[in-house]
Amino acid sequence: MGKTPVRMKAVVYALSPFQQKVMPGLWKDITTKIHHKVTENWISATLLLGPVVGTYQYAMWYKEQEKLSHRY
């Protein structure tokens, strides 16, 4: 069984001239959007950020305690 070559077509994706201004709308009023998302989903935000902040604070506290234990 021999291998037969297959022709491949090149596909180029581009935005049309009518859709070039998509990205600037994402950054417009970003603080209002963040505030709205947090107030709308404050329970989810708390459940997400609580363990992250707690773990970071524990790591910093542990590092400081380790520094202090080598002092004496």
Predicted model as a PDB file, atoms N, CA, C, CB and O in Angstrom, pLDDT in the B-factor column:
MODEL        1                                                                  
ATOM      1  N   MET A   1       0.844  -1.181   0.000  1.00 63.00           N  
ATOM      2  CA  MET A   1       0.000   0.000   0.000  1.00 63.00           C  
ATOM      3  C   MET A   1       0.882   1.235   0.000  1.00 63.00           C  
ATOM      4  CB  MET A   1      -0.956   0.003   1.214  1.00 63.00           C  
ATOM      5  O   MET A   1       1.656   1.457   0.931  1.00 63.00           O  
ATOM      6  N   GLY A   2       0.766   2.015  -1.021  1.00 76.00           N  
ATOM      7  CA  GLY A   2       1.560   3.218  -1.124  1.00 76.00           C  
ATOM      8  C   GLY A   2       0.825   4.429  -0.583  1.00 76.00           C  
ATOM      9  O   GLY A   2      -0.399   4.430  -0.448  1.00 76.00           O  
ATOM     10  N   LYS A   3       1.574   5.425  -0.286  1.00 85.00           N  
ATOM     11  CA  LYS A   3       0.962   6.663   0.213  1.00 85.00           C  
ATOM     12  C   LYS A   3       0.689   7.575  -0.968  1.00 85.00           C  
ATOM     13  CB  LYS A   3       1.878   7.373   1.265  1.00 85.00           C  
ATOM     14  O   LYS A   3       1.543   7.761  -1.835  1.00 85.00           O  
ATOM     15  N   THR A   4      -0.495   8.135  -0.993  1.00 87.00           N  
ATOM     16  CA  THR A   4      -0.828   9.067  -2.065  1.00 87.00           C  
ATOM     17  C   THR A   4      -0.839  10.480  -1.502  1.00 87.00           C  
ATOM     18  CB  THR A   4      -2.200   8.717  -2.711  1.00 87.00           C  
ATOM     19  O   THR A   4      -1.411  10.726  -0.440  1.00 87.00           O  
ATOM     20  N   PRO A   5      -0.210  11.404  -2.210  1.00 84.00           N  
ATOM     21  CA  PRO A   5      -0.193  12.786  -1.709  1.00 84.00           C  
ATOM     22  C   PRO A   5      -1.583  13.419  -1.780  1.00 84.00           C  
ATOM     23  CB  PRO A   5       0.810  13.634  -2.512  1.00 84.00           C  
ATOM     24  O   PRO A   5      -2.363  13.162  -2.696  1.00 84.00           O  
ATOM     25  N   VAL A   6      -1.858  14.250  -0.786  1.00 86.00           N  
ATOM     26  CA  VAL A   6      -3.145  14.941  -0.716  1.00 86.00           C  
ATOM     27  C   VAL A   6      -2.870  16.434  -0.764  1.00 86.00           C  
ATOM     28  CB  VAL A   6      -3.942  14.552   0.580  1.00 86.00           C  
ATOM     29  O   VAL A   6      -2.009  16.942  -0.046  1.00 86.00           O  
ATOM     30  N   ARG A   7      -3.602  17.126  -1.610  1.00 86.00           N  
ATOM     31  CA  ARG A   7      -3.419  18.583  -1.695  1.00 86.00           C  
ATOM     32  C   ARG A   7      -4.087  19.258  -0.504  1.00 86.00           C  
ATOM     33  CB  ARG A   7      -4.000  19.140  -3.027  1.00 86.00           C  
ATOM     34  O   ARG A   7      -5.227  18.953  -0.155  1.00 86.00           O  
ATOM     35  N   MET A   8      -3.361  20.173   0.106  1.00 85.00           N  
ATOM     36  CA  MET A   8      -3.889  20.917   1.248  1.00 85.00           C  
ATOM     37  C   MET A   8      -4.159  22.350   0.815  1.00 85.00           C  
ATOM     38  CB  MET A   8      -2.902  20.878   2.455  1.00 85.00           C  
ATOM     39  O   MET A   8      -3.399  22.935   0.044  1.00 85.00           O  
ATOM     40  N   LYS A   9      -5.234  22.895   1.316  1.00 87.00           N  
ATOM     41  CA  LYS A   9      -5.558  24.288   1.029  1.00 87.00           C  
ATOM     42  C   LYS A   9      -5.145  25.145   2.217  1.00 87.00           C  
ATOM     43  CB  LYS A   9      -7.073  24.461   0.719  1.00 87.00           C  
ATOM     44  O   LYS A   9      -5.357  24.769   3.370  1.00 87.00           O  
ATOM     45  N   ALA A  10      -4.562  26.288   1.929  1.00 85.00           N  
ATOM     46  CA  ALA A  10      -4.194  27.230   2.983  1.00 85.00           C  
ATOM     47  C   ALA A  10      -5.403  28.084   3.332  1.00 85.00           C  
ATOM     48  CB  ALA A  10      -2.998  28.121   2.546  1.00 85.00           C  
ATOM     49  O   ALA A  10      -6.076  28.613   2.447  1.00 85.00           O  
ATOM     50  N   VAL A  11      -5.673  28.216   4.623  1.00 83.00           N  
ATOM     51  CA  VAL A  11      -6.799  29.010   5.081  1.00 83.00           C  
ATOM     52  C   VAL A  11      -6.252  30.178   5.889  1.00 83.00           C  
ATOM     53  CB  VAL A  11      -7.798  28.154   5.922  1.00 83.00           C  
ATOM     54  O   VAL A  11      -5.454  29.989   6.807  1.00 83.00           O  
ATOM     55  N   VAL A  12      -6.684  31.378   5.543  1.00 82.00           N  
ATOM     56  CA  VAL A  12      -6.231  32.579   6.244  1.00 82.00           C  
ATOM     57  C   VAL A  12      -7.458  33.232   6.866  1.00 82.00           C  
ATOM     58  CB  VAL A  12      -5.479  33.573   5.275  1.00 82.00           C  
ATOM     59  O   VAL A  12      -8.440  33.528   6.185  1.00 82.00           O  
ATOM     60  N   TYR A  13      -7.377  33.454   8.194  1.00 79.00           N  
ATOM     61  CA  TYR A  13      -8.465  34.109   8.899  1.00 79.00           C  
ATOM     62  C   TYR A  13      -8.109  35.567   9.140  1.00 79.00           C  
ATOM     63  CB  TYR A  13      -8.768  33.395  10.230  1.00 79.00           C  
ATOM     64  O   TYR A  13      -6.977  35.883   9.503  1.00 79.00           O  
ATOM     65  N   ALA A  14      -9.066  36.445   8.940  1.00 77.00           N  
ATOM     66  CA  ALA A  14      -8.849  37.872   9.180  1.00 77.00           C  
ATOM     67  C   ALA A  14     -10.176  38.509   9.572  1.00 77.00           C  
ATOM     68  CB  ALA A  14      -8.245  38.573   7.920  1.00 77.00           C  
ATOM     69  O   ALA A  14     -11.248  38.010   9.228  1.00 77.00           O  
ATOM     70  N   LEU A  15     -10.084  39.611  10.294  1.00 69.00           N  
ATOM     71  CA  LEU A  15     -11.291  40.360  10.631  1.00 69.00           C  
ATOM     72  C   LEU A  15     -11.694  41.233   9.462  1.00 69.00           C  
ATOM     73  CB  LEU A  15     -11.078  41.214  11.893  1.00 69.00           C  
ATOM     74  O   LEU A  15     -10.856  41.781   8.745  1.00 69.00           O  
ATOM     75  N   SER A  16     -12.970  41.343   9.295  1.00 70.00           N  
ATOM     76  CA  SER A  16     -13.428  42.229   8.232  1.00 70.00           C  
ATOM     77  C   SER A  16     -13.236  43.675   8.679  1.00 70.00           C  
ATOM     78  CB  SER A  16     -14.917  41.950   7.872  1.00 70.00           C  
ATOM     79  O   SER A  16     -13.128  43.933   9.877  1.00 70.00           O  
ATOM     80  N   PRO A  17     -13.193  44.616   7.749  1.00 68.00           N  
ATOM     81  CA  PRO A  17     -13.017  46.029   8.126  1.00 68.00           C  
ATOM     82  C   PRO A  17     -14.135  46.548   9.016  1.00 68.00           C  
ATOM     83  CB  PRO A  17     -12.932  46.889   6.884  1.00 68.00           C  
ATOM     84  O   PRO A  17     -13.946  47.538   9.723  1.00 68.00           O  
ATOM     85  N   PHE A  18     -15.291  45.904   8.996  1.00 67.00           N  
ATOM     86  CA  PHE A  18     -16.422  46.359   9.799  1.00 67.00           C  
ATOM     87  C   PHE A  18     -16.311  45.902  11.255  1.00 67.00           C  
ATOM     88  CB  PHE A  18     -17.724  45.852   9.196  1.00 67.00           C  
ATOM     89  O   PHE A  18     -17.011  46.433  12.117  1.00 67.00           O  
ATOM     90  N   GLN A  19     -15.452  44.937  11.540  1.00 60.00           N  
ATOM     91  CA  GLN A  19     -15.331  44.415  12.897  1.00 60.00           C  
ATOM     92  C   GLN A  19     -13.976  44.728  13.524  1.00 60.00           C  
ATOM     93  CB  GLN A  19     -15.557  42.921  12.895  1.00 60.00           C  
ATOM     94  O   GLN A  19     -13.533  43.993  14.407  1.00 60.00           O  
ATOM     95  N   GLN A  20     -13.323  45.765  13.110  1.00 61.00           N  
ATOM     96  CA  GLN A  20     -11.998  46.103  13.621  1.00 61.00           C  
ATOM     97  C   GLN A  20     -12.045  46.721  15.011  1.00 61.00           C  
ATOM     98  CB  GLN A  20     -11.308  47.048  12.672  1.00 61.00           C  
ATOM     99  O   GLN A  20     -11.042  46.680  15.725  1.00 61.00           O  
ATOM    100  N   LYS A  21     -13.155  47.283  15.414  1.00 62.00           N  
ATOM    101  CA  LYS A  21     -13.235  47.988  16.692  1.00 62.00           C  
ATOM    102  C   LYS A  21     -13.933  47.133  17.746  1.00 62.00           C  
ATOM    103  CB  LYS A  21     -13.971  49.322  16.521  1.00 62.00           C  
ATOM    104  O   LYS A  21     -14.824  47.619  18.443  1.00 62.00           O  
ATOM    105  N   VAL A  22     -13.547  45.891  17.866  1.00 59.00           N  
ATOM    106  CA  VAL A  22     -14.149  45.002  18.841  1.00 59.00           C  
ATOM    107  C   VAL A  22     -13.488  45.169  20.203  1.00 59.00           C  
ATOM    108  CB  VAL A  22     -14.048  43.553  18.375  1.00 59.00           C  
ATOM    109  O   VAL A  22     -14.186  45.241  21.215  1.00 59.00           O  
ATOM    110  N   MET A  23     -12.162  45.232  20.256  1.00 65.00           N  
ATOM    111  CA  MET A  23     -11.429  45.255  21.514  1.00 65.00           C  
ATOM    112  C   MET A  23     -11.606  46.527  22.353  1.00 65.00           C  
ATOM    113  CB  MET A  23      -9.996  45.068  21.229  1.00 65.00           C  
ATOM    114  O   MET A  23     -11.691  46.402  23.575  1.00 65.00           O  
ATOM    115  N   PRO A  24     -11.667  47.725  21.798  1.00 69.00           N  
ATOM    116  CA  PRO A  24     -11.792  48.900  22.664  1.00 69.00           C  
ATOM    117  C   PRO A  24     -13.031  48.881  23.551  1.00 69.00           C  
ATOM    118  CB  PRO A  24     -11.809  50.138  21.828  1.00 69.00           C  
ATOM    119  O   PRO A  24     -13.015  49.461  24.637  1.00 69.00           O  
ATOM    120  N   GLY A  25     -14.095  48.233  23.114  1.00 72.00           N  
ATOM    121  CA  GLY A  25     -15.309  48.167  23.915  1.00 72.00           C  
ATOM    122  C   GLY A  25     -15.150  47.328  25.169  1.00 72.00           C  
ATOM    123  O   GLY A  25     -15.898  47.500  26.132  1.00 72.00           O  
ATOM    124  N   LEU A  26     -14.184  46.421  25.165  1.00 73.00           N  
ATOM    125  CA  LEU A  26     -13.974  45.572  26.338  1.00 73.00           C  
ATOM    126  C   LEU A  26     -13.399  46.354  27.510  1.00 73.00           C  
ATOM    127  CB  LEU A  26     -13.053  44.417  25.990  1.00 73.00           C  
ATOM    128  O   LEU A  26     -13.691  46.043  28.664  1.00 73.00           O  
ATOM    129  N   TRP A  27     -12.584  47.365  27.226  1.00 75.00           N  
ATOM    130  CA  TRP A  27     -11.910  48.114  28.281  1.00 75.00           C  
ATOM    131  C   TRP A  27     -12.669  49.351  28.699  1.00 75.00           C  
ATOM    132  CB  TRP A  27     -10.537  48.502  27.836  1.00 75.00           C  
ATOM    133  O   TRP A  27     -12.300  50.002  29.676  1.00 75.00           O  
ATOM    134  N   LYS A  28     -13.720  49.687  27.982  1.00 80.00           N  
ATOM    135  CA  LYS A  28     -14.496  50.876  28.330  1.00 80.00           C  
ATOM    136  C   LYS A  28     -15.295  50.595  29.606  1.00 80.00           C  
ATOM    137  CB  LYS A  28     -15.445  51.289  27.157  1.00 80.00           C  
ATOM    138  O   LYS A  28     -16.005  49.591  29.678  1.00 80.00           O  
ATOM    139  N   ASP A  29     -15.192  51.446  30.585  1.00 84.00           N  
ATOM    140  CA  ASP A  29     -15.937  51.326  31.843  1.00 84.00           C  
ATOM    141  C   ASP A  29     -15.616  50.036  32.589  1.00 84.00           C  
ATOM    142  CB  ASP A  29     -17.429  51.396  31.573  1.00 84.00           C  
ATOM    143  O   ASP A  29     -16.511  49.388  33.131  1.00 84.00           O  
ATOM    144  N   ILE A  30     -14.346  49.669  32.614  1.00 83.00           N  
ATOM    145  CA  ILE A  30     -13.948  48.392  33.216  1.00 83.00           C  
ATOM    146  C   ILE A  30     -14.234  48.350  34.716  1.00 83.00           C  
ATOM    147  CB  ILE A  30     -12.465  48.137  32.968  1.00 83.00           C  
ATOM    148  O   ILE A  30     -14.604  47.301  35.243  1.00 83.00           O  
ATOM    149  N   THR A  31     -14.065  49.487  35.414  1.00 87.00           N  
ATOM    150  CA  THR A  31     -14.316  49.492  36.864  1.00 87.00           C  
ATOM    151  C   THR A  31     -15.794  49.247  37.167  1.00 87.00           C  
ATOM    152  CB  THR A  31     -13.867  50.832  37.484  1.00 87.00           C  
ATOM    153  O   THR A  31     -16.128  48.545  38.122  1.00 87.00           O  
ATOM    154  N   THR A  32     -16.663  49.817  36.367  1.00 88.00           N  
ATOM    155  CA  THR A  32     -18.101  49.608  36.566  1.00 88.00           C  
ATOM    156  C   THR A  32     -18.464  48.157  36.313  1.00 88.00           C  
ATOM    157  CB  THR A  32     -18.921  50.528  35.645  1.00 88.00           C  
ATOM    158  O   THR A  32     -19.276  47.577  37.034  1.00 88.00           O  
ATOM    159  N   LYS A  33     -17.860  47.570  35.281  1.00 85.00           N  
ATOM    160  CA  LYS A  33     -18.149  46.174  34.968  1.00 85.00           C  
ATOM    161  C   LYS A  33     -17.683  45.249  36.088  1.00 85.00           C  
ATOM    162  CB  LYS A  33     -17.486  45.778  33.650  1.00 85.00           C  
ATOM    163  O   LYS A  33     -18.392  44.315  36.464  1.00 85.00           O  
ATOM    164  N   ILE A  34     -16.490  45.511  36.620  1.00 83.00           N  
ATOM    165  CA  ILE A  34     -15.971  44.685  37.717  1.00 83.00           C  
ATOM    166  C   ILE A  34     -16.857  44.833  38.953  1.00 83.00           C  
ATOM    167  CB  ILE A  34     -14.508  45.076  38.052  1.00 83.00           C  
ATOM    168  O   ILE A  34     -17.193  43.844  39.603  1.00 83.00           O  
ATOM    169  N   HIS A  35     -17.230  46.069  39.272  1.00 87.00           N  
ATOM    170  CA  HIS A  35     -18.096  46.316  40.427  1.00 87.00           C  
ATOM    171  C   HIS A  35     -19.424  45.588  40.268  1.00 87.00           C  
ATOM    172  CB  HIS A  35     -18.338  47.824  40.610  1.00 87.00           C  
ATOM    173  O   HIS A  35     -19.924  44.988  41.219  1.00 87.00           O  
ATOM    174  N   HIS A  36     -19.989  45.638  39.077  1.00 86.00           N  
ATOM    175  CA  HIS A  36     -21.268  44.985  38.813  1.00 86.00           C  
ATOM    176  C   HIS A  36     -21.140  43.470  38.974  1.00 86.00           C  
ATOM    177  CB  HIS A  36     -21.770  45.332  37.397  1.00 86.00           C  
ATOM    178  O   HIS A  36     -22.006  42.833  39.574  1.00 86.00           O  
ATOM    179  N   LYS A  37     -20.061  42.893  38.439  1.00 80.00           N  
ATOM    180  CA  LYS A  37     -19.863  41.441  38.537  1.00 80.00           C  
ATOM    181  C   LYS A  37     -19.676  41.009  39.989  1.00 80.00           C  
ATOM    182  CB  LYS A  37     -18.647  41.006  37.699  1.00 80.00           C  
ATOM    183  O   LYS A  37     -20.208  39.981  40.406  1.00 80.00           O  
ATOM    184  N   VAL A  38     -18.916  41.797  40.764  1.00 78.00           N  
ATOM    185  CA  VAL A  38     -18.654  41.430  42.154  1.00 78.00           C  
ATOM    186  C   VAL A  38     -19.918  41.553  42.989  1.00 78.00           C  
ATOM    187  CB  VAL A  38     -17.544  42.305  42.744  1.00 78.00           C  
ATOM    188  O   VAL A  38     -20.214  40.671  43.795  1.00 78.00           O  
ATOM    189  N   THR A  39     -20.671  42.640  42.807  1.00 86.00           N  
ATOM    190  CA  THR A  39     -21.897  42.798  43.591  1.00 86.00           C  
ATOM    191  C   THR A  39     -22.952  41.778  43.179  1.00 86.00           C  
ATOM    192  CB  THR A  39     -22.451  44.217  43.434  1.00 86.00           C  
ATOM    193  O   THR A  39     -23.765  41.350  43.997  1.00 86.00           O  
ATOM    194  N   GLU A  40     -22.933  41.395  41.916  1.00 86.00           N  
ATOM    195  CA  GLU A  40     -23.890  40.405  41.435  1.00 86.00           C  
ATOM    196  C   GLU A  40     -23.537  39.012  41.956  1.00 86.00           C  
ATOM    197  CB  GLU A  40     -23.934  40.405  39.900  1.00 86.00           C  
ATOM    198  O   GLU A  40     -24.424  38.228  42.293  1.00 86.00           O  
ATOM    199  N   ASN A  41     -22.259  38.711  42.020  1.00 84.00           N  
ATOM    200  CA  ASN A  41     -21.800  37.381  42.417  1.00 84.00           C  
ATOM    201  C   ASN A  41     -20.877  37.462  43.628  1.00 84.00           C  
ATOM    202  CB  ASN A  41     -21.080  36.692  41.250  1.00 84.00           C  
ATOM    203  O   ASN A  41     -19.793  36.878  43.602  1.00 84.00           O  
ATOM    204  N   TRP A  42     -21.263  38.155  44.672  1.00 84.00           N  
ATOM    205  CA  TRP A  42     -20.360  38.369  45.792  1.00 84.00           C  
ATOM    206  C   TRP A  42     -20.080  37.080  46.555  1.00 84.00           C  
ATOM    207  CB  TRP A  42     -20.936  39.406  46.729  1.00 84.00           C  
ATOM    208  O   TRP A  42     -18.998  36.924  47.122  1.00 84.00           O  
ATOM    209  N   ILE A  43     -21.029  36.160  46.579  1.00 87.00           N  
ATOM    210  CA  ILE A  43     -20.787  34.887  47.274  1.00 87.00           C  
ATOM    211  C   ILE A  43     -19.712  34.091  46.546  1.00 87.00           C  
ATOM    212  CB  ILE A  43     -22.093  34.055  47.376  1.00 87.00           C  
ATOM    213  O   ILE A  43     -18.801  33.548  47.171  1.00 87.00           O  
ATOM    214  N   SER A  44     -19.822  34.027  45.228  1.00 85.00           N  
ATOM    215  CA  SER A  44     -18.811  33.296  44.445  1.00 85.00           C  
ATOM    216  C   SER A  44     -17.449  33.967  44.573  1.00 85.00           C  
ATOM    217  CB  SER A  44     -19.226  33.215  42.955  1.00 85.00           C  
ATOM    218  O   SER A  44     -16.428  33.290  44.689  1.00 85.00           O  
ATOM    219  N   ALA A  45     -17.433  35.298  44.552  1.00 80.00           N  
ATOM    220  CA  ALA A  45     -16.161  36.015  44.671  1.00 80.00           C  
ATOM    221  C   ALA A  45     -15.525  35.764  46.037  1.00 80.00           C  
ATOM    222  CB  ALA A  45     -16.370  37.526  44.451  1.00 80.00           C  
ATOM    223  O   ALA A  45     -14.310  35.598  46.137  1.00 80.00           O  
ATOM    224  N   THR A  46     -16.345  35.738  47.086  1.00 85.00           N  
ATOM    225  CA  THR A  46     -15.830  35.478  48.431  1.00 85.00           C  
ATOM    226  C   THR A  46     -15.291  34.058  48.547  1.00 85.00           C  
ATOM    227  CB  THR A  46     -16.925  35.711  49.476  1.00 85.00           C  
ATOM    228  O   THR A  46     -14.232  33.829  49.131  1.00 85.00           O  
ATOM    229  N   LEU A  47     -16.032  33.113  47.987  1.00 88.00           N  
ATOM    230  CA  LEU A  47     -15.586  31.721  48.059  1.00 88.00           C  
ATOM    231  C   LEU A  47     -14.331  31.474  47.227  1.00 88.00           C  
ATOM    232  CB  LEU A  47     -16.696  30.794  47.596  1.00 88.00           C  
ATOM    233  O   LEU A  47     -13.558  30.561  47.514  1.00 88.00           O  
ATOM    234  N   LEU A  48     -14.134  32.293  46.196  1.00 86.00           N  
ATOM    235  CA  LEU A  48     -12.929  32.152  45.391  1.00 86.00           C  
ATOM    236  C   LEU A  48     -11.739  32.849  46.046  1.00 86.00           C  
ATOM    237  CB  LEU A  48     -13.162  32.714  43.993  1.00 86.00           C  
ATOM    238  O   LEU A  48     -10.659  32.269  46.154  1.00 86.00           O  
ATOM    239  N   LEU A  49     -11.940  34.098  46.485  1.00 88.00           N  
ATOM    240  CA  LEU A  49     -10.834  34.890  47.012  1.00 88.00           C  
ATOM    241  C   LEU A  49     -10.464  34.545  48.447  1.00 88.00           C  
ATOM    242  CB  LEU A  49     -11.174  36.337  46.927  1.00 88.00           C  
ATOM    243  O   LEU A  49      -9.312  34.721  48.843  1.00 88.00           O  
ATOM    244  N   GLY A  50     -11.411  34.063  49.227  1.00 91.00           N  
ATOM    245  CA  GLY A  50     -11.131  33.737  50.628  1.00 91.00           C  
ATOM    246  C   GLY A  50      -9.993  32.746  50.801  1.00 91.00           C  
ATOM    247  O   GLY A  50      -9.019  33.051  51.489  1.00 91.00           O  
ATOM    248  N   PRO A  51     -10.088  31.568  50.197  1.00 92.00           N  
ATOM    249  CA  PRO A  51      -8.986  30.603  50.348  1.00 92.00           C  
ATOM    250  C   PRO A  51      -7.669  31.084  49.733  1.00 92.00           C  
ATOM    251  CB  PRO A  51      -9.376  29.284  49.717  1.00 92.00           C  
ATOM    252  O   PRO A  51      -6.596  30.774  50.252  1.00 92.00           O  
ATOM    253  N   VAL A  52      -7.740  31.824  48.653  1.00 92.00           N  
ATOM    254  CA  VAL A  52      -6.512  32.314  48.011  1.00 92.00           C  
ATOM    255  C   VAL A  52      -5.801  33.296  48.934  1.00 92.00           C  
ATOM    256  CB  VAL A  52      -6.830  32.988  46.647  1.00 92.00           C  
ATOM    257  O   VAL A  52      -4.598  33.171  49.165  1.00 92.00           O  
ATOM    258  N   VAL A  53      -6.529  34.261  49.458  1.00 93.00           N  
ATOM    259  CA  VAL A  53      -5.940  35.264  50.353  1.00 93.00           C  
ATOM    260  C   VAL A  53      -5.485  34.602  51.655  1.00 93.00           C  
ATOM    261  CB  VAL A  53      -6.957  36.401  50.650  1.00 93.00           C  
ATOM    262  O   VAL A  53      -4.418  34.928  52.174  1.00 93.00           O  
ATOM    263  N   GLY A  54      -6.281  33.685  52.180  1.00 94.00           N  
ATOM    264  CA  GLY A  54      -5.910  32.994  53.411  1.00 94.00           C  
ATOM    265  C   GLY A  54      -4.634  32.186  53.261  1.00 94.00           C  
ATOM    266  O   GLY A  54      -3.781  32.202  54.149  1.00 94.00           O  
ATOM    267  N   THR A  55      -4.496  31.486  52.155  1.00 96.00           N  
ATOM    268  CA  THR A  55      -3.292  30.696  51.911  1.00 96.00           C  
ATOM    269  C   THR A  55      -2.073  31.592  51.777  1.00 96.00           C  
ATOM    270  CB  THR A  55      -3.456  29.842  50.655  1.00 96.00           C  
ATOM    271  O   THR A  55      -1.003  31.275  52.296  1.00 96.00           O  
ATOM    272  N   TYR A  56      -2.233  32.707  51.082  1.00 96.00           N  
ATOM    273  CA  TYR A  56      -1.122  33.656  50.925  1.00 96.00           C  
ATOM    274  C   TYR A  56      -0.700  34.228  52.276  1.00 96.00           C  
ATOM    275  CB  TYR A  56      -1.519  34.798  49.968  1.00 96.00           C  
ATOM    276  O   TYR A  56       0.489  34.301  52.585  1.00 96.00           O  
ATOM    277  N   GLN A  57      -1.679  34.630  53.069  1.00 97.00           N  
ATOM    278  CA  GLN A  57      -1.347  35.185  54.379  1.00 97.00           C  
ATOM    279  C   GLN A  57      -0.675  34.153  55.264  1.00 97.00           C  
ATOM    280  CB  GLN A  57      -2.597  35.718  55.061  1.00 97.00           C  
ATOM    281  O   GLN A  57       0.261  34.483  55.992  1.00 97.00           O  
ATOM    282  N   TYR A  58      -1.134  32.907  55.218  1.00 97.00           N  
ATOM    283  CA  TYR A  58      -0.511  31.851  56.014  1.00 97.00           C  
ATOM    284  C   TYR A  58       0.929  31.620  55.566  1.00 97.00           C  
ATOM    285  CB  TYR A  58      -1.319  30.546  55.907  1.00 97.00           C  
ATOM    286  O   TYR A  58       1.818  31.432  56.396  1.00 97.00           O  
ATOM    287  N   ALA A  59       1.157  31.633  54.263  1.00 96.00           N  
ATOM    288  CA  ALA A  59       2.513  31.428  53.743  1.00 96.00           C  
ATOM    289  C   ALA A  59       3.439  32.552  54.207  1.00 96.00           C  
ATOM    290  CB  ALA A  59       2.498  31.350  52.198  1.00 96.00           C  
ATOM    291  O   ALA A  59       4.576  32.293  54.603  1.00 96.00           O  
ATOM    292  N   MET A  60       2.961  33.801  54.161  1.00 96.00           N  
ATOM    293  CA  MET A  60       3.777  34.923  54.613  1.00 96.00           C  
ATOM    294  C   MET A  60       4.036  34.842  56.118  1.00 96.00           C  
ATOM    295  CB  MET A  60       3.095  36.253  54.263  1.00 96.00           C  
ATOM    296  O   MET A  60       5.142  35.133  56.573  1.00 96.00           O  
ATOM    297  N   TRP A  61       3.023  34.448  56.890  1.00 96.00           N  
ATOM    298  CA  TRP A  61       3.195  34.311  58.340  1.00 96.00           C  
ATOM    299  C   TRP A  61       4.203  33.213  58.643  1.00 96.00           C  
ATOM    300  CB  TRP A  61       1.844  34.006  59.029  1.00 96.00           C  
ATOM    301  O   TRP A  61       5.065  33.394  59.503  1.00 96.00           O  
ATOM    302  N   TYR A  62       4.114  32.085  57.961  1.00 96.00           N  
ATOM    303  CA  TYR A  62       5.029  30.965  58.172  1.00 96.00           C  
ATOM    304  C   TYR A  62       6.458  31.354  57.832  1.00 96.00           C  
ATOM    305  CB  TYR A  62       4.602  29.761  57.336  1.00 96.00           C  
ATOM    306  O   TYR A  62       7.392  30.994  58.547  1.00 96.00           O  
ATOM    307  N   LYS A  63       6.626  32.087  56.741  1.00 94.00           N  
ATOM    308  CA  LYS A  63       7.955  32.545  56.337  1.00 94.00           C  
ATOM    309  C   LYS A  63       8.554  33.468  57.401  1.00 94.00           C  
ATOM    310  CB  LYS A  63       7.883  33.272  54.978  1.00 94.00           C  
ATOM    311  O   LYS A  63       9.738  33.366  57.720  1.00 94.00           O  
ATOM    312  N   GLU A  64       7.741  34.356  57.942  1.00 94.00           N  
ATOM    313  CA  GLU A  64       8.200  35.278  58.975  1.00 94.00           C  
ATOM    314  C   GLU A  64       8.565  34.519  60.256  1.00 94.00           C  
ATOM    315  CB  GLU A  64       7.119  36.336  59.268  1.00 94.00           C  
ATOM    316  O   GLU A  64       9.572  34.824  60.895  1.00 94.00           O  
ATOM    317  N   GLN A  65       7.745  33.533  60.626  1.00 93.00           N  
ATOM    318  CA  GLN A  65       8.037  32.730  61.806  1.00 93.00           C  
ATOM    319  C   GLN A  65       9.326  31.944  61.632  1.00 93.00           C  
ATOM    320  CB  GLN A  65       6.884  31.782  62.101  1.00 93.00           C  
ATOM    321  O   GLN A  65      10.089  31.769  62.582  1.00 93.00           O  
ATOM    322  N   GLU A  66       9.564  31.472  60.416  1.00 91.00           N  
ATOM    323  CA  GLU A  66      10.791  30.732  60.134  1.00 91.00           C  
ATOM    324  C   GLU A  66      12.013  31.649  60.284  1.00 91.00           C  
ATOM    325  CB  GLU A  66      10.742  30.123  58.710  1.00 91.00           C  
ATOM    326  O   GLU A  66      13.047  31.232  60.806  1.00 91.00           O  
ATOM    327  N   LYS A  67      11.885  32.888  59.827  1.00 90.00           N  
ATOM    328  CA  LYS A  67      12.970  33.856  59.994  1.00 90.00           C  
ATOM    329  C   LYS A  67      13.235  34.120  61.473  1.00 90.00           C  
ATOM    330  CB  LYS A  67      12.634  35.173  59.272  1.00 90.00           C  
ATOM    331  O   LYS A  67      14.387  34.165  61.904  1.00 90.00           O  
ATOM    332  N   LEU A  68      12.160  34.294  62.249  1.00 88.00           N  
ATOM    333  CA  LEU A  68      12.310  34.598  63.663  1.00 88.00           C  
ATOM    334  C   LEU A  68      12.879  33.422  64.446  1.00 88.00           C  
ATOM    335  CB  LEU A  68      10.979  35.007  64.247  1.00 88.00           C  
ATOM    336  O   LEU A  68      13.593  33.629  65.427  1.00 88.00           O  
ATOM    337  N   SER A  69      12.579  32.194  64.037  1.00 86.00           N  
ATOM    338  CA  SER A  69      13.062  31.041  64.787  1.00 86.00           C  
ATOM    339  C   SER A  69      14.565  30.871  64.655  1.00 86.00           C  
ATOM    340  CB  SER A  69      12.360  29.786  64.322  1.00 86.00           C  
ATOM    341  O   SER A  69      15.194  30.286  65.538  1.00 86.00           O  
ATOM    342  N   HIS A  70      15.150  31.361  63.588  1.00 79.00           N  
ATOM    343  CA  HIS A  70      16.596  31.260  63.409  1.00 79.00           C  
ATOM    344  C   HIS A  70      17.356  32.376  64.131  1.00 79.00           C  
ATOM    345  CB  HIS A  70      16.933  31.287  61.931  1.00 79.00           C  
ATOM    346  O   HIS A  70      18.587  32.384  64.162  1.00 79.00           O  
ATOM    347  N   ARG A  71      16.623  33.294  64.696  1.00 76.00           N  
ATOM    348  CA  ARG A  71      17.240  34.436  65.357  1.00 76.00           C  
ATOM    349  C   ARG A  71      17.941  34.062  66.647  1.00 76.00           C  
ATOM    350  CB  ARG A  71      16.210  35.483  65.635  1.00 76.00           C  
ATOM    351  O   ARG A  71      19.021  34.570  66.947  1.00 76.00           O  
ATOM    352  N   TYR A  72      17.327  33.179  67.405  1.00 66.00           N  
ATOM    353  CA  TYR A  72      17.837  32.891  68.740  1.00 66.00           C  
ATOM    354  C   TYR A  72      18.662  31.639  68.764  1.00 66.00           C  
ATOM    355  CB  TYR A  72      16.710  32.769  69.718  1.00 66.00           C  
ATOM    356  O   TYR A  72      19.167  31.252  69.818  1.00 66.00           O  
TER     357      TYR A  72                                                      
ENDMDL                                                                          
END                                                                             
